[in-house]
Amino acid sequence: MQYLDEDAVRQLLRWDELIPAVEDALAKFSAGRALQPVRNVLTIEERKRYLGLMPAVIDDFASVKVINYYPGNEGTGLHTHLGVIVLFRADTGEPLSVMDGRLITEMRTAAVSAAVTKLLMPADSRVLALLGSGVQAKAHLEALSTIHHFDDVRVWSRTHEHAERFAAEHHATAMDAESAVRGADVIVTVTNAQEPVLKGAWLKRGAHVNAVGANRPTWRELDDEVMRNTLVVDSREAVLQESGDVIQTNAPIAAEIGELFAGTKTISRTLTTVFKSLGQAVEDLAAARIIYEAASRNSRHATSTSSRVVR
């Protein structure tokens, strides 16, 4: 059985394969063609340490991710998300591969946002605002840049020095939150905030928001006015259990994103839209399958080459 560490995952996982793969996985999920319960989260220490278990089955593969979410790691040099994914054959249950889950979580989250943004951002988008300057901000900038060119990238962080550093590294402009959001076409909230950091009064009409943080029932990133806009989610069942932004506002859900990817529902780009992202196990499985199949091809190629040399 393979073990693939983070460096191996980084070499094998590419945005151009990952984005369509998560689209397909979420379309199957919304159509009832994938098995996945809402994640089981064990609270070890409220607001500091959580352990999550995320299984899924799609077609010939099954997977389970064991993920630690430790917001208390912020600023310590350790990542806030750490974990592993185990991939199995769905027909026999045989384990196929164990792989590092941290980078997969980072990349599949941003890939889903990019896929949704392709469908919902204003047609003439040119300004991207990032609220947050950590790992997910970087991943979202990379993923979104593969589907669209933004002339103006703005960034805000609770720690201004972090925003300045991010801006210098990624050709962005560090701003206060309101200035970053006003006039932006696409806004991404990727913070550990537990109170709203984005206000609806700042949004221009027709803007699209990817809301990635605040993944607990009592946490918020978005104020009530933001949540009055057209809301799409990755899982109806999950947001009604896990998302404080949705639970506390009782915001109506226009669609699951899998329905948009499958074409069974459509939403006009002229509307102001909010995508509430919690992250789903089917996304992890889609990424793990890409990595496993790429590693298997590389292994067969190496074996074939070695055999020819021996002869």
C-alpha positions in Angstrom: 0.0 0.0 0.0 1.3 3.4 -1.0 2.1 6.2 1.5 2.3 9.6 -0.1 3.6 12.5 1.9 2.9 16.2 1.3 5.7 16.6 -1.2 4.4 13.7 -3.2 0.9 15.2 -3.1 2.2 18.5 -4.3 3.9 17.0 -7.3 0.9 15.0 -8.4 -2.1 17.3 -7.8 -2.7 20.0 -10.4 -5.5 22.7 -10.6 -6.4 21.8 -14.2 -7.3 18.2 -13.1 -8.6 19.0 -9.7 -11.2 21.7 -10.6 -13.2 19.6 -13.0 -12.8 16.6 -10.7 -14.5 18.4 -7.7 -17.2 19.7 -10.1 -18.0 16.1 -11.1 -17.9 14.8 -7.5 -20.2 17.5 -6.2 -22.6 17.0 -9.1 -22.8 13.3 -8.2 -23.3 14.1 -4.6 -26.2 16.5 -5.3 -27.7 13.9 -7.6 -27.6 11.2 -5.0 -24.9 9.2 -6.8 -22.3 9.5 -4.0 -22.5 8.3 -0.4 -21.4 10.8 2.2 -22.7 11.6 5.7 -22.1 15.0 7.4 -18.7 15.0 9.0 -18.5 13.8 12.6 -16.6 16.4 14.6 -15.2 15.7 18.1 -14.6 18.8 20.1 -11.5 18.3 22.2 -11.3 21.9 23.4 -13.8 24.5 22.3 -12.4 27.1 19.9 -9.0 25.5 20.0 -8.9 21.7 19.1 -11.3 19.6 16.9 -11.0 16.1 15.4 -13.1 15.4 12.3 -14.0 12.2 10.5 -15.1 12.4 6.8 -15.9 9.3 4.8 -17.3 9.1 1.2 -17.9 6.6 -1.6 -18.0 7.5 -5.3 -18.1 4.8 -8.0 -15.1 2.4 -7.6 -13.4 4.3 -4.7 -14.1 5.0 -1.0 -12.1 7.2 1.3 -12.0 8.5 4.8 -10.2 11.6 6.0 -9.2 12.1 9.6 -8.6 15.8 10.0 -7.5 17.8 12.9 -8.6 21.5 13.0 -6.6 23.4 15.6 -7.2 27.1 15.3 -5.1 27.5 18.4 -2.1 26.6 16.2 -2.4 30.0 14.4 0.8 31.9 14.8 2.8 29.0 16.2 4.4 27.8 12.9 2.1 24.8 12.8 -0.8 24.5 10.3 -4.3 24.8 11.7 -5.4 21.8 9.5 -3.5 18.5 9.7 -4.6 15.0 8.7 -4.5 12.0 6.5 -6.7 10.4 3.8 -7.0 6.6 3.3 -8.2 5.5 -0.1 -9.9 2.1 -0.6 -11.4 -0.1 -3.3 -15.2 0.4 -3.0 -16.0 -3.2 -4.1 -13.7 -5.1 -1.8 -12.7 -2.6 0.9 -9.0 -3.2 0.2 -6.9 -0.2 1.3 -4.9 1.3 -1.6 -3.1 4.4 -0.3 -2.6 6.6 2.6 -1.7 10.2 1.8 -1.2 13.4 3.6 -4.4 15.3 3.9 -3.3 18.8 4.7 -2.4 20.0 1.2 -5.4 18.1 -0.3 -7.7 20.0 2.1 -6.1 23.3 1.1 -6.2 22.7 -2.6 -9.6 21.0 -2.9 -11.2 23.9 -0.9 -9.8 26.5 -3.3 -10.6 24.4 -6.3 -14.3 24.3 -5.4 -14.4 28.0 -4.9 -12.8 28.5 -8.3 -15.4 26.2 -9.9 -18.3 28.1 -8.4 -16.7 31.5 -9.2 -16.5 30.5 -12.9 -20.3 30.2 -12.9 -21.3 33.1 -10.7 -18.8 36.0 -10.9 -19.7 39.0 -13.0 -18.8 38.6 -16.6 -16.5 41.6 -16.6 -14.8 40.8 -13.3 -11.5 42.5 -12.7 -11.2 43.0 -8.9 -10.5 40.3 -6.3 -10.6 40.9 -2.6 -9.2 38.4 -0.1 -10.2 38.8 3.6 -7.5 36.7 5.2 -3.8 36.3 4.3 -3.0 32.7 5.3 -2.7 29.4 3.6 -6.3 29.5 2.1 -5.8 33.0 0.8 -2.8 31.9 -1.1 -4.5 28.8 -2.4 -7.6 30.7 -3.5 -5.5 33.3 -5.3 -3.7 30.4 -7.2 -6.9 28.6 -8.0 -8.9 31.6 -9.0 -6.0 32.8 -11.2 -6.3 29.6 -13.2 -9.9 30.4 -14.2 -9.7 34.2 -14.6 -7.3 37.1 -14.7 -7.9 39.7 -12.1 -6.3 43.1 -12.8 -6.5 44.2 -9.1 -6.0 41.9 -6.1 -6.6 43.3 -2.7 -5.9 41.7 0.7 -6.9 42.4 4.3 -5.8 40.7 7.5 -6.5 41.3 11.2 -2.7 41.6 11.5 -1.8 44.3 9.0 1.9 43.1 8.8 0.6 39.7 7.5 -1.5 41.5 4.8 1.6 43.6 3.8 3.7 40.5 3.5 1.1 38.7 1.4 0.7 41.7 -0.8 4.5 41.9 -1.4 4.7 38.2 -2.2 1.7 38.1 -4.6 1.6 41.5 -6.3 -1.5 42.5 -4.3 -2.4 45.7 -2.3 -3.0 45.6 1.4 -6.0 47.5 2.6 -8.5 47.8 5.4 -11.5 45.4 4.9 -14.0 47.9 3.7 -11.7 49.5 1.2 -10.7 46.0 -0.1 -14.4 44.9 -0.6 -15.9 48.1 -2.0 -16.0 47.7 -5.8 -14.7 44.2 -5.8 -16.2 41.7 -8.2 -15.2 38.5 -6.3 -14.6 38.4 -2.5 -13.1 35.5 -0.6 -13.4 35.3 3.2 -10.8 32.8 4.5 -10.4 33.7 8.2 -10.5 32.1 11.6 -13.1 34.8 12.6 -15.9 33.9 15.0 -17.7 37.3 14.4 -18.6 38.8 11.0 -15.7 40.4 9.1 -17.7 41.1 5.9 -20.6 43.5 5.8 -23.3 43.5 3.2 -23.2 47.3 2.9 -19.8 47.0 1.3 -20.8 44.7 -1.5 -21.4 46.0 -5.0 -24.5 44.7 -6.8 -23.7 41.5 -8.7 -20.6 40.6 -6.6 -19.8 37.0 -5.8 -18.6 35.9 -2.3 -16.8 32.7 -1.5 -17.2 32.3 2.3 -14.8 29.6 3.5 -14.2 30.2 7.2 -16.6 30.0 10.2 -17.3 26.3 10.0 -19.0 25.9 13.4 -22.6 26.5 14.3 -21.8 29.5 16.6 -19.2 31.2 14.3 -19.8 33.9 11.7 -17.8 35.6 9.0 -20.7 37.3 7.2 -23.2 39.8 8.6 -27.0 39.4 8.3 -27.1 41.8 5.2 -24.6 39.6 3.3 -26.8 36.6 4.0 -29.8 38.2 2.4 -28.3 37.7 -1.0 -28.6 34.6 -3.2 -27.1 31.7 -1.3 -25.5 28.5 -2.7 -24.0 25.8 -0.5 -21.9 22.7 -1.0 -24.4 20.6 1.1 -27.8 21.6 2.4 -27.6 19.1 5.2 -24.2 20.2 6.3 -24.8 23.9 6.4 -27.9 23.4 8.5 -25.8 21.6 11.1 -22.4 23.4 10.8 -22.6 26.9 9.5 -23.3 29.7 11.9 -23.8 32.1 9.0 -26.7 30.0 7.7 -28.1 28.7 11.0 -28.2 32.1 12.8 -29.8 33.9 9.9 -32.1 31.2 8.6 -31.0 32.2 5.1 -32.9 30.5 2.3 -30.7 28.2 0.1 -31.1 28.7 -3.6 -29.1 25.7 -4.7 -26.4 23.2 -3.9 -23.4 23.9 -6.1 -23.6 20.3 -7.4 -26.9 21.2 -9.0 -25.2 24.2 -10.7 -22.4 22.0 -12.0 -24.9 19.4 -13.3 -27.0 22.1 -15.0 -30.2 21.1 -13.1 -30.3 24.6 -11.6 -29.0 28.0 -12.9 -28.4 31.3 -11.2 -27.9 34.6 -13.1 -24.5 36.3 -12.9 -26.3 39.6 -12.4 -27.4 38.5 -8.9 -25.2 39.1 -5.8 -24.3 35.6 -4.7 -22.8 34.0 -1.7 -21.2 30.5 -1.7 -21.0 29.0 1.8 -18.2 26.5 1.7 -17.8 23.9 4.5 -15.7 21.3 2.6 -17.1 17.9 1.8 -15.6 14.4 1.9 -16.4 13.8 -1.8 -14.0 16.6 -2.6 -11.3 14.8 -0.7 -12.1 11.6 -2.5 -11.9 13.3 -5.9 -8.4 14.7 -5.1 -7.2 11.4 -3.6 -8.2 9.5 -6.7 -6.3 11.9 -8.9 -3.2 11.5 -6.7 -3.5 7.7 -6.4 -3.9 7.1 -10.2 -1.0 9.5 -11.0 1.3 7.7 -8.5 0.2 4.3 -9.9 1.0 5.4 -13.5 4.4 6.7 -12.3 5.1 3.4 -10.5 4.2 1.3 -13.6 6.4 3.5 -15.8 9.3 3.2 -13.4 8.9 -0.6 -13.3 8.6 -0.9 -17.1 11.8 1.3 -17.6 13.7 -0.8 -15.0 12.6 -4.0 -16.7 13.9 -2.8 -20.1 17.2 -1.8 -18.6 17.7 -5.2 -17.0 17.0 -6.9 -20.3 
